[in-house]
């Protein structure tokens, strides 16, 4: 648990978070360009990742990541998710930490 978390914060979390640094591609805003990002943590209901440019809270996002075997307990699985940004805060190294809720997802076949 991070020192900044409170008991109240923990009560809001219904699923386990995994502190994973994974590459993720994110689409947001008016353009459909992919932006490279890195996750801070992932759960079944949400994600937090670092990007170079800010995203507005409430914005819809689309992102794809590969869950590693230590999470899936089988093989790596690519997942495409759609959701919305719930919080944006300043992160380290001039990056923005973006927390998003996952509204829907689909597993992708190997390319």
N, C-alpha and C positions, 0 to 999 in steps of 0.2 A: 504494500500500500504506500502510495506517495504521502509525504508529510502534509501536503496541502489538502488532501481529501478529508472530509469530515464523515461522521457516522451517517449524517443525512444524505450525503452524496452516495454512499455505499447502498443505502436503502433503495435508491432509485434504480439501481442496476439489477436487472432480473436475470441476466446471463453472464457467464464467465468471460472476462476479457483476457486475451492473449497478447502480451507485450512482444510483438513481432515487428522486425524491420524487413518489410517486403516491398519489392518494386510494385507500383500500381500505375495504371494509365487512367487518367481522369478526363472527362469531357464536361464542360460547363459553360455557361454564358451563351451569348448569341452565336458564337462561332462553334463549329463542330470539331475543332482541332483537338488532338489529344495532347495532354500535358503529363509529363512524367512526374511522379511523386513517390514518396516512401511512407509506408505506414508507421505509425507509432504503436497502435494497438488495434486489435480486431476482435469482434464478438459476433454472435449470431444475429444481433439486431443492429449493429452499428460499426463504424470505423472511425479512426482518427488518423490523419495523414498530414504530411508536410508538403507544401507547394511554394513556389516562388512568388506567385501573385495572389492577391486576396480574392475571396469569393464572398458574396453577400449571404448572410444568414437567411434561410428560407429558399435559397436558390435550388432548383433541381440539378442533380448531378447523375452521371453515368460513369461507372468505373469498372475496370477488370483487373483481377489479381489472381495469382496462383497460390492456393493453399498447400503448404508443404506436408509431407508424410507424417510429421510429428503432430499435426493437427487432425488430419484425415484418418490416421491410423491405417492407411492403405498406401495409395500412391498419390502423387501431386495431382491436384484438381484445379482447373481454371474455372473461375466464376465471374460472370458479368452481373453487376448489380445496378439497380436504379434506386435513387433515394433523394434526400434533401438535406441541405446543410442546416445544422441546428446551432452551431457555435463556431466562431472564428476568433483566434487569439494569436498574438505575436509569439513566435517560436525562436529557437536558436538560429544563428547564422543567417539572419535576414529572411527566414522562412516564415510562412504562416501555418499555424496548426489549425486544421479544419476537422471538426467533428460532424459526422453525418449519420442519420438514421437510414437503415436499409428498408425500403418499402417492398421491393421485389428482387428476385435473383434467378439466374438460370445457370446450370452447369454447361460448360462448353466442351464439345468433342475435341480431341487432340488434333492440331493442325498439321 
